[in-house]
Structures are given as structure tokens and as C-alpha cells.
Amino acid sequence: MGLNLAYNAANTGRKVLVFFDVHGVSVPLKTAVDVTHASHAEGIPSAQEALRLILDKGGRIMVCPACLQQAGYSADDLIDGAEMGKIDTLFQFTDGRIITLDF
């Protein structure tokens, strides 16, 4: 549901940055298994669709570099548009904003 929230925020013109770490780095991979929500038929996009829609609306998808490496992947394994995360970029984005961190 976090990706759905991010997609809806991006779709209404809000700035969105989704940061994946630990096991979450498997989501924005080119080879990721697409996951759908039980309500997919009701218009909730699958995980891969949500990522693409977020990027298409100007949102950013970032991945923890150390977590990605620990999982055995590299930046070449990420979907087009996903970025290697930088702590300065994350903090600049969150400065003065309401944020949600979910682990």
C-alpha cells in the first residue's frame, strides 16, 4: 500500500521520493516479480506499474547502495529511472516536509 500512496501523491502533483532499503531493494529490479494488491481489479496498480507511474509523474525511486550490493545486485539491475540513493539527496528532499518512514 505504500507504493499506492506514493503513486496517488505523485498523481496529484506532489513531490515523491521512494527509498528502498534492506529487502525492499528487490522491488525496483528489472527481474522483480510483479506483486498485485488484492484490490488490483479496482484500479490499484501492481508494484511495477506503480513504480513506472511514479517515475512518469516526476517522482524519484532510490535504492540503498549498500543494501543493493549486499543482496548481490548492482545499479545495472535496477529498472530504468531508479537511482542509487545518496543520503544528502534524501535529507534535502525531507527537509521541512512531512514524511513517512516505514521499515
C-alpha positions as CSV (number, residue, x, y, z in Angstrom):
1,M,0.0,0.0,0.0
2,G,3.0,2.3,0.4
3,L,3.6,2.4,-3.3
4,N,-0.1,3.1,-3.9
5,L,0.1,6.1,-1.5
6,A,3.2,7.3,-3.3
7,Y,1.6,6.9,-6.7
8,N,-1.5,8.8,-5.6
9,A,0.6,11.6,-4.2
10,A,2.6,11.8,-7.4
11,N,-0.5,11.7,-9.4
12,T,-1.8,14.8,-7.6
13,G,1.3,16.7,-8.3
14,R,3.1,16.2,-5.1
15,K,6.9,15.6,-5.0
16,V,7.5,11.9,-4.2
17,L,10.7,10.0,-3.4
18,V,10.5,6.3,-2.6
19,F,13.6,5.0,-0.9
20,F,14.1,1.2,-0.8
21,D,16.5,-0.5,1.6
22,V,17.2,-3.9,3.1
23,H,14.9,-6.5,1.4
24,G,13.0,-3.7,-0.4
25,V,15.8,-3.4,-2.9
26,S,14.3,-6.4,-4.7
27,V,11.2,-4.3,-5.7
28,P,12.7,-1.9,-8.3
29,L,14.7,-4.6,-10.0
30,K,14.3,-5.4,-13.7
31,T,13.8,-9.0,-12.8
32,A,11.4,-8.4,-9.9
33,V,8.3,-10.5,-9.6
34,D,5.3,-8.1,-10.0
35,V,3.1,-8.0,-7.0
36,T,-0.5,-7.0,-7.1
37,H,-2.8,-6.0,-4.3
38,A,-6.0,-7.9,-3.6
39,S,-7.8,-4.8,-4.9
40,H,-5.9,-4.7,-8.2
41,A,-9.1,-5.1,-10.2
42,E,-10.4,-2.0,-8.5
43,G,-7.7,0.2,-10.1
44,I,-4.8,-0.2,-7.6
45,P,-1.7,-0.6,-9.8
46,S,0.7,-3.5,-9.3
47,A,4.1,-2.7,-7.7
48,Q,5.8,-2.5,-11.1
49,E,3.0,-0.4,-12.5
50,A,3.2,1.9,-9.5
51,L,6.9,2.4,-9.9
52,R,6.6,3.3,-13.5
53,L,3.6,5.7,-12.8
54,I,5.6,7.4,-10.0
55,L,8.6,7.9,-12.3
56,D,6.3,9.1,-15.1
57,K,4.8,11.7,-12.8
58,G,8.3,13.0,-11.9
59,G,8.8,11.1,-8.7
60,R,12.0,9.5,-7.7
61,I,12.9,5.9,-6.9
62,M,16.1,5.5,-4.9
63,V,17.8,2.4,-3.6
64,C,20.3,2.0,-0.7
65,P,23.6,1.2,-2.5
66,A,25.0,-1.0,0.4
67,C,21.7,-2.9,0.6
68,L,21.6,-3.5,-3.1
69,Q,25.2,-4.7,-3.1
70,Q,24.6,-7.0,-0.1
71,A,21.7,-8.5,-1.9
72,G,24.0,-9.3,-4.8
73,Y,22.8,-6.7,-7.3
74,S,24.2,-3.5,-8.9
75,A,22.8,-0.4,-10.4
76,D,22.6,-2.2,-13.8
77,D,19.9,-4.4,-12.3
78,L,17.5,-1.6,-11.5
79,I,14.6,-0.5,-13.6
80,D,15.1,2.5,-15.8
81,G,14.8,5.6,-13.8
82,A,15.7,4.2,-10.5
83,E,18.7,5.8,-8.8
84,M,21.3,4.7,-6.3
85,G,20.5,6.5,-3.1
86,K,22.5,9.3,-1.7
87,I,22.0,10.3,1.9
88,D,22.4,14.0,1.1
89,T,19.7,13.8,-1.6
90,L,17.4,12.0,0.8
91,F,17.9,14.6,3.6
92,Q,17.5,17.5,1.1
93,F,14.2,16.0,0.0
94,T,12.9,15.5,3.5
95,D,14.0,18.9,4.9
96,G,10.9,20.7,6.1
97,R,8.5,18.1,4.8
98,I,6.0,15.7,6.3
99,I,7.5,12.3,5.7
100,T,6.6,8.7,6.2
101,L,9.3,6.2,7.1
102,D,8.2,2.5,7.1
103,F,10.5,-0.4,7.9
